[in-house]
Amino acid sequence: MRKRLFGVGLGLAIIALAALAMVFMFSLKEAPAAAAIQPVEKALHVEAITVQPEDVPVMVSGYGRVRAVREVQIAPEVSGRVTDIHPRLAVGGTVAAGEVLFAVDPEPYAAAVADTRATATQQEAVIARLELEHANACAQRELLERTRALAEAQFQRTEQLLKEGIGSQAEVERAEQELVRAQNEADQAGRALELYPLRLAEARGVLQSAQTGIEVTERNLRHTRITAPFAGRVKQAGVEQGQIVAQGTPVVTLADDSALEISVPLDARDARFALEFEPEATPRASAWFSAVKPAACRVRWTEDPDGAAWEGQLERVESYDETARTITVAVRVAGHQASPKAGQFPLVAGMFCRVDIAGKPLERVYRVPAAAVTLDNTLYLAAEDRLKTVPVAIARAESDFVLVSQGLHPGDRVITTRLVNPLDHSLLNVVMQPEPQLAAAEGER
């Protein structure tokens, strides 16, 4: 009995040990799974700015060389020897309007004036004599016509008396001879009188020619003194004392610096922002640009970009280059605007300058640092601390920022940190930055 109980107890002990061993084995299998470390998502540290829509004024820039609006080549209108020269007639000198630049010897032209005046005086005397002769001829013809009429009456009377048996045939023949003679004299006087209008017309033509000659010679005499048509700067001078100058050959170039212009080629895409045109009441037949609305411009010399700035105004469209796809505009700077300021250079012809033109504002666009935009025109946003890639439309790109017209919404947080192929929905650790002072920077430019 005892052995049987011992066997049962031993069996129970073995079963208990087996159960314990099994429990132990299961615990060994579950322990590693329970002890495994759960993966932790690592956040990207980025900087971002909050953007809001705004109306941004556009500044379009271009480069061009300054030139005087008015520049003329001056040539003498008469030939001759130079007898006098303006003391400041040298390159870079300035002259006032109406001042004599140089003078040609006037003596030959003064002699020509005296000669033509004498010819005109002589011809006036010829006309006066012909008019007097014409008046005398008219009176003489009237007298001859009266004599002819008397001779004709005498002939008719003598012929009638002969028919009545009074007188003789010889008396009739003598009366007829007197009539023929009187008729011939009257006819000759009439033919001579007909020539006087022609002779007078010829004489008056000669007089008119002489009077025209007086005007020409007097004008030539006046033109022996070559004067400045306007106050300006001598750009070129090629005349010396005693030199023989030829009519029509330019010897002096004068530039008017009271108004300057700069031809500025603009990229056609930029010109869309810079140019506004005046409305026209009726359509034009031509297809050229209409008048541009005046726009303020700032001019800076490229050799001194931080120095003086001059104020100008958009004047007109000069040309369109289909090859370069540029529109060239003329920017005008008034003389008083170009004058020198304290310790600075004036704006002068020949300077190569940068011109900034105030253009039309872009409405409801977002200003974003240029570095935040990828090459395929996308931006990274921080949306609930997760990265989101959005495509955007760029209305205009500047050197340090871009203006986004589509793809953003008010209050979007734009990531400004440069990222390389980030994954969408990545966890972010966002540090908000103040909006960059782009407007101030733009104004300083």
Secondary structure by P-SEA (a helix, b strand, c coil): caaaaaaaaaaaaaaaaaaaaaaaaaaaaaccccccccbbbbbbbbbbbbbbbbbbbbbbbbbbbbbbcbbbbbbbcccccccccccccccccccccccccccccaaaaaaaaaaaaaaaaaaaaaaaaaaaaaaaaaaaaaaaaaaaaaaaaaaaaaaaaaaaccccaaaaaaaaaaaaaaaaaaaaaaaaaaaaaaaaaaaaaaaaaaaaaaaaaaaaaaacbbbbcccccccccccccccccccccccbbbbbccbbbbbccccaaaaaaccccccccccccccccccccbbbbbbbcccccccbbbbbbbcccccccccccbbbbbbbbccccccccccccccccccbbbbbbbcccccbbbbcccccccccbbbbbbcccbbbbbbbbbccccccbbbbccccccbbbbbcccccccccccccbbbbbcccaaaaaaaac
